Amino acid sequence: MSIKAFGIDAVILKTKKQIDIYLQHKSKEILEQAVDRLAENTPVLTGRAKRGWMIKPAGAQLRITNDVPYIGELNEGHSPQAPARFVEATLLSIPEIRPNGIIVLDVEDT
């Protein structure tokens, strides 16, 4: 005996699209949380570096950036307001972000 299932490819494709949309949404939420925390932890003199944090598309990915020229110096500890490597410490304080920069989502969060 054999059974043929029709339309299964369409169901799989639709499910994959739904999963992709969900993962993009959750990833963006996590990145927005990271940007908020980075802004909170950025040393402030004029506020320029604090306002510099943003999420930018990079191909199929999203990246957190700060184009302020001296953000690297601030992250090296050149301000008494924040410890060296505050960027890394801030990002690693978010449970979903791993040291390699990959966001890991728990399926049970759905």
PyMOL commands that place a pseudoatom at each C-alpha (Angstrom):
pseudoatom trace, name=CA, resn=MET, resi=1, chain=A, elem=C, hetatm=0, pos=[0.000, 0.000, 0.000]
pseudoatom trace, name=CA, resn=SER, resi=2, chain=A, elem=C, hetatm=0, pos=[1.218, 3.538, -0.646]
pseudoatom trace, name=CA, resn=ILE, resi=3, chain=A, elem=C, hetatm=0, pos=[-0.180, 6.925, 0.227]
pseudoatom trace, name=CA, resn=LYS, resi=4, chain=A, elem=C, hetatm=0, pos=[0.533, 10.074, -1.712]
pseudoatom trace, name=CA, resn=ALA, resi=5, chain=A, elem=C, hetatm=0, pos=[0.490, 13.397, 0.082]
pseudoatom trace, name=CA, resn=PHE, resi=6, chain=A, elem=C, hetatm=0, pos=[-0.280, 16.363, -2.130]
pseudoatom trace, name=CA, resn=GLY, resi=7, chain=A, elem=C, hetatm=0, pos=[0.542, 19.911, -1.201]
pseudoatom trace, name=CA, resn=ILE, resi=8, chain=A, elem=C, hetatm=0, pos=[3.146, 19.001, 1.429]
pseudoatom trace, name=CA, resn=ASP, resi=9, chain=A, elem=C, hetatm=0, pos=[5.814, 21.088, -0.331]
pseudoatom trace, name=CA, resn=ALA, resi=10, chain=A, elem=C, hetatm=0, pos=[3.619, 24.185, -0.025]
pseudoatom trace, name=CA, resn=VAL, resi=11, chain=A, elem=C, hetatm=0, pos=[3.048, 23.529, 3.678]
pseudoatom trace, name=CA, resn=ILE, resi=12, chain=A, elem=C, hetatm=0, pos=[6.789, 23.110, 4.273]
pseudoatom trace, name=CA, resn=LEU, resi=13, chain=A, elem=C, hetatm=0, pos=[7.581, 26.300, 2.351]
pseudoatom trace, name=CA, resn=LYS, resi=14, chain=A, elem=C, hetatm=0, pos=[4.933, 28.276, 4.266]
pseudoatom trace, name=CA, resn=THR, resi=15, chain=A, elem=C, hetatm=0, pos=[6.215, 26.941, 7.600]
pseudoatom trace, name=CA, resn=LYS, resi=16, chain=A, elem=C, hetatm=0, pos=[9.798, 27.819, 6.690]
pseudoatom trace, name=CA, resn=LYS, resi=17, chain=A, elem=C, hetatm=0, pos=[8.741, 31.383, 5.818]
pseudoatom trace, name=CA, resn=GLN, resi=18, chain=A, elem=C, hetatm=0, pos=[6.899, 31.702, 9.139]
pseudoatom trace, name=CA, resn=ILE, resi=19, chain=A, elem=C, hetatm=0, pos=[9.959, 30.458, 11.034]
pseudoatom trace, name=CA, resn=ASP, resi=20, chain=A, elem=C, hetatm=0, pos=[12.223, 32.894, 9.157]
pseudoatom trace, name=CA, resn=ILE, resi=21, chain=A, elem=C, hetatm=0, pos=[9.910, 35.813, 9.977]
pseudoatom trace, name=CA, resn=TYR, resi=22, chain=A, elem=C, hetatm=0, pos=[9.781, 34.788, 13.638]
pseudoatom trace, name=CA, resn=LEU, resi=23, chain=A, elem=C, hetatm=0, pos=[13.578, 34.458, 13.871]
pseudoatom trace, name=CA, resn=GLN, resi=24, chain=A, elem=C, hetatm=0, pos=[14.124, 37.837, 12.213]
pseudoatom trace, name=CA, resn=HIS, resi=25, chain=A, elem=C, hetatm=0, pos=[11.651, 39.466, 14.604]
pseudoatom trace, name=CA, resn=LYS, resi=26, chain=A, elem=C, hetatm=0, pos=[13.184, 37.862, 17.716]
pseudoatom trace, name=CA, resn=SER, resi=27, chain=A, elem=C, hetatm=0, pos=[16.737, 38.648, 16.570]
pseudoatom trace, name=CA, resn=LYS, resi=28, chain=A, elem=C, hetatm=0, pos=[15.808, 42.280, 16.010]
pseudoatom trace, name=CA, resn=GLU, resi=29, chain=A, elem=C, hetatm=0, pos=[14.236, 42.449, 19.489]
pseudoatom trace, name=CA, resn=ILE, resi=30, chain=A, elem=C, hetatm=0, pos=[17.461, 41.129, 21.015]
pseudoatom trace, name=CA, resn=LEU, resi=31, chain=A, elem=C, hetatm=0, pos=[19.579, 43.584, 19.026]
pseudoatom trace, name=CA, resn=GLU, resi=32, chain=A, elem=C, hetatm=0, pos=[17.326, 46.460, 20.097]
pseudoatom trace, name=CA, resn=GLN, resi=33, chain=A, elem=C, hetatm=0, pos=[17.787, 45.380, 23.708]
pseudoatom trace, name=CA, resn=ALA, resi=34, chain=A, elem=C, hetatm=0, pos=[21.552, 45.276, 23.134]
pseudoatom trace, name=CA, resn=VAL, resi=35, chain=A, elem=C, hetatm=0, pos=[21.564, 48.772, 21.620]
pseudoatom trace, name=CA, resn=ASP, resi=36, chain=A, elem=C, hetatm=0, pos=[19.600, 50.100, 24.609]
pseudoatom trace, name=CA, resn=ARG, resi=37, chain=A, elem=C, hetatm=0, pos=[22.058, 48.518, 27.059]
pseudoatom trace, name=CA, resn=LEU, resi=38, chain=A, elem=C, hetatm=0, pos=[25.071, 49.749, 25.090]
pseudoatom trace, name=CA, resn=ALA, resi=39, chain=A, elem=C, hetatm=0, pos=[23.671, 53.285, 25.162]
pseudoatom trace, name=CA, resn=GLU, resi=40, chain=A, elem=C, hetatm=0, pos=[23.124, 52.996, 28.930]
pseudoatom trace, name=CA, resn=ASN, resi=41, chain=A, elem=C, hetatm=0, pos=[26.721, 51.829, 29.459]
pseudoatom trace, name=CA, resn=THR, resi=42, chain=A, elem=C, hetatm=0, pos=[28.448, 54.264, 27.098]
pseudoatom trace, name=CA, resn=PRO, resi=43, chain=A, elem=C, hetatm=0, pos=[30.437, 57.024, 28.794]
pseudoatom trace, name=CA, resn=VAL, resi=44, chain=A, elem=C, hetatm=0, pos=[28.893, 60.458, 28.250]
pseudoatom trace, name=CA, resn=LEU, resi=45, chain=A, elem=C, hetatm=0, pos=[30.585, 63.785, 27.721]
pseudoatom trace, name=CA, resn=THR, resi=46, chain=A, elem=C, hetatm=0, pos=[28.528, 65.209, 24.861]
pseudoatom trace, name=CA, resn=GLY, resi=47, chain=A, elem=C, hetatm=0, pos=[26.215, 62.217, 24.339]
pseudoatom trace, name=CA, resn=ARG, resi=48, chain=A, elem=C, hetatm=0, pos=[27.399, 61.686, 20.754]
pseudoatom trace, name=CA, resn=ALA, resi=49, chain=A, elem=C, hetatm=0, pos=[28.803, 58.189, 21.379]
pseudoatom trace, name=CA, resn=LYS, resi=50, chain=A, elem=C, hetatm=0, pos=[25.717, 57.201, 23.343]
pseudoatom trace, name=CA, resn=ARG, resi=51, chain=A, elem=C, hetatm=0, pos=[23.459, 58.280, 20.460]
pseudoatom trace, name=CA, resn=GLY, resi=52, chain=A, elem=C, hetatm=0, pos=[25.723, 56.541, 17.933]
pseudoatom trace, name=CA, resn=TRP, resi=53, chain=A, elem=C, hetatm=0, pos=[24.495, 52.998, 18.588]
pseudoatom trace, name=CA, resn=MET, resi=54, chain=A, elem=C, hetatm=0, pos=[22.248, 51.640, 15.830]
pseudoatom trace, name=CA, resn=ILE, resi=55, chain=A, elem=C, hetatm=0, pos=[21.208, 48.514, 14.018]
pseudoatom trace, name=CA, resn=LYS, resi=56, chain=A, elem=C, hetatm=0, pos=[22.171, 48.377, 10.350]
pseudoatom trace, name=CA, resn=PRO, resi=57, chain=A, elem=C, hetatm=0, pos=[21.514, 45.761, 7.702]
pseudoatom trace, name=CA, resn=ALA, resi=58, chain=A, elem=C, hetatm=0, pos=[24.599, 43.965, 6.398]
pseudoatom trace, name=CA, resn=GLY, resi=59, chain=A, elem=C, hetatm=0, pos=[23.473, 41.716, 3.586]
pseudoatom trace, name=CA, resn=ALA, resi=60, chain=A, elem=C, hetatm=0, pos=[21.114, 39.141, 5.048]
pseudoatom trace, name=CA, resn=GLN, resi=61, chain=A, elem=C, hetatm=0, pos=[22.208, 40.002, 8.588]
pseudoatom trace, name=CA, resn=LEU, resi=62, chain=A, elem=C, hetatm=0, pos=[21.661, 42.836, 11.029]
pseudoatom trace, name=CA, resn=ARG, resi=63, chain=A, elem=C, hetatm=0, pos=[24.621, 44.394, 12.832]
pseudoatom trace, name=CA, resn=ILE, resi=64, chain=A, elem=C, hetatm=0, pos=[25.043, 46.733, 15.751]
pseudoatom trace, name=CA, resn=THR, resi=65, chain=A, elem=C, hetatm=0, pos=[27.257, 49.653, 14.815]
pseudoatom trace, name=CA, resn=ASN, resi=66, chain=A, elem=C, hetatm=0, pos=[28.546, 52.901, 16.235]
pseudoatom trace, name=CA, resn=ASP, resi=67, chain=A, elem=C, hetatm=0, pos=[30.223, 55.162, 13.676]
pseudoatom trace, name=CA, resn=VAL, resi=68, chain=A, elem=C, hetatm=0, pos=[31.547, 57.644, 16.236]
pseudoatom trace, name=CA, resn=PRO, resi=69, chain=A, elem=C, hetatm=0, pos=[35.298, 57.761, 15.507]
pseudoatom trace, name=CA, resn=TYR, resi=70, chain=A, elem=C, hetatm=0, pos=[36.381, 57.508, 19.146]
pseudoatom trace, name=CA, resn=ILE, resi=71, chain=A, elem=C, hetatm=0, pos=[34.096, 54.652, 20.244]
pseudoatom trace, name=CA, resn=GLY, resi=72, chain=A, elem=C, hetatm=0, pos=[37.085, 52.280, 20.097]
pseudoatom trace, name=CA, resn=GLU, resi=73, chain=A, elem=C, hetatm=0, pos=[39.039, 54.485, 22.495]
pseudoatom trace, name=CA, resn=LEU, resi=74, chain=A, elem=C, hetatm=0, pos=[36.103, 54.614, 24.887]
pseudoatom trace, name=CA, resn=ASN, resi=75, chain=A, elem=C, hetatm=0, pos=[35.878, 50.827, 24.733]
pseudoatom trace, name=CA, resn=GLU, resi=76, chain=A, elem=C, hetatm=0, pos=[39.604, 50.605, 25.519]
pseudoatom trace, name=CA, resn=GLY, resi=77, chain=A, elem=C, hetatm=0, pos=[38.937, 52.375, 28.811]
pseudoatom trace, name=CA, resn=HIS, resi=78, chain=A, elem=C, hetatm=0, pos=[39.906, 55.960, 27.981]
pseudoatom trace, name=CA, resn=SER, resi=79, chain=A, elem=C, hetatm=0, pos=[37.018, 57.270, 30.065]
pseudoatom trace, name=CA, resn=PRO, resi=80, chain=A, elem=C, hetatm=0, pos=[36.770, 56.878, 33.825]
pseudoatom trace, name=CA, resn=GLN, resi=81, chain=A, elem=C, hetatm=0, pos=[32.988, 56.488, 33.395]
pseudoatom trace, name=CA, resn=ALA, resi=82, chain=A, elem=C, hetatm=0, pos=[33.183, 52.967, 31.941]
pseudoatom trace, name=CA, resn=PRO, resi=83, chain=A, elem=C, hetatm=0, pos=[35.604, 50.063, 32.245]
pseudoatom trace, name=CA, resn=ALA, resi=84, chain=A, elem=C, hetatm=0, pos=[37.656, 48.819, 29.318]
pseudoatom trace, name=CA, resn=ARG, resi=85, chain=A, elem=C, hetatm=0, pos=[35.753, 46.418, 27.073]
pseudoatom trace, name=CA, resn=PHE, resi=86, chain=A, elem=C, hetatm=0, pos=[32.364, 47.680, 28.231]
pseudoatom trace, name=CA, resn=VAL, resi=87, chain=A, elem=C, hetatm=0, pos=[30.961, 46.862, 24.776]
pseudoatom trace, name=CA, resn=GLU, resi=88, chain=A, elem=C, hetatm=0, pos=[31.881, 43.184, 25.020]
pseudoatom trace, name=CA, resn=ALA, resi=89, chain=A, elem=C, hetatm=0, pos=[30.726, 42.960, 28.640]
pseudoatom trace, name=CA, resn=THR, resi=90, chain=A, elem=C, hetatm=0, pos=[27.410, 44.578, 27.757]
pseudoatom trace, name=CA, resn=LEU, resi=91, chain=A, elem=C, hetatm=0, pos=[26.748, 42.256, 24.826]
pseudoatom trace, name=CA, resn=LEU, resi=92, chain=A, elem=C, hetatm=0, pos=[27.717, 39.150, 26.787]
pseudoatom trace, name=CA, resn=SER, resi=93, chain=A, elem=C, hetatm=0, pos=[25.333, 40.176, 29.570]
pseudoatom trace, name=CA, resn=ILE, resi=94, chain=A, elem=C, hetatm=0, pos=[22.478, 39.349, 27.190]
pseudoatom trace, name=CA, resn=PRO, resi=95, chain=A, elem=C, hetatm=0, pos=[21.882, 35.584, 27.524]
pseudoatom trace, name=CA, resn=GLU, resi=96, chain=A, elem=C, hetatm=0, pos=[20.991, 35.029, 23.868]
pseudoatom trace, name=CA, resn=ILE, resi=97, chain=A, elem=C, hetatm=0, pos=[24.237, 36.563, 22.556]
pseudoatom trace, name=CA, resn=ARG, resi=98, chain=A, elem=C, hetatm=0, pos=[27.248, 34.244, 22.424]
pseudoatom trace, name=CA, resn=PRO, resi=99, chain=A, elem=C, hetatm=0, pos=[30.930, 35.311, 22.368]
pseudoatom trace, name=CA, resn=ASN, resi=100, chain=A, elem=C, hetatm=0, pos=[31.095, 34.669, 18.620]
pseudoatom trace, name=CA, resn=GLY, resi=101, chain=A, elem=C, hetatm=0, pos=[28.273, 37.161, 18.058]
pseudoatom trace, name=CA, resn=ILE, resi=102, chain=A, elem=C, hetatm=0, pos=[25.684, 34.555, 17.177]
pseudoatom trace, name=CA, resn=ILE, resi=103, chain=A, elem=C, hetatm=0, pos=[22.223, 34.987, 18.648]
pseudoatom trace, name=CA, resn=VAL, resi=104, chain=A, elem=C, hetatm=0, pos=[20.828, 31.732, 20.014]
pseudoatom trace, name=CA, resn=LEU, resi=105, chain=A, elem=C, hetatm=0, pos=[17.077, 31.534, 20.404]
pseudoatom trace, name=CA, resn=ASP, resi=106, chain=A, elem=C, hetatm=0, pos=[15.391, 28.973, 22.600]
pseudoatom trace, name=CA, resn=VAL, resi=107, chain=A, elem=C, hetatm=0, pos=[12.500, 27.318, 20.776]
pseudoatom trace, name=CA, resn=GLU, resi=108, chain=A, elem=C, hetatm=0, pos=[10.611, 27.098, 24.054]
pseudoatom trace, name=CA, resn=ASP, resi=109, chain=A, elem=C, hetatm=0, pos=[10.394, 30.940, 24.127]
pseudoatom trace, name=CA, resn=THR, resi=110, chain=A, elem=C, hetatm=0, pos=[7.659, 30.727, 21.491]
for i in range(1, 110): cmd.bond("trace and resi %d" % i, "trace and resi %d" % (i + 1))
show_as sticks, trace
zoom trace
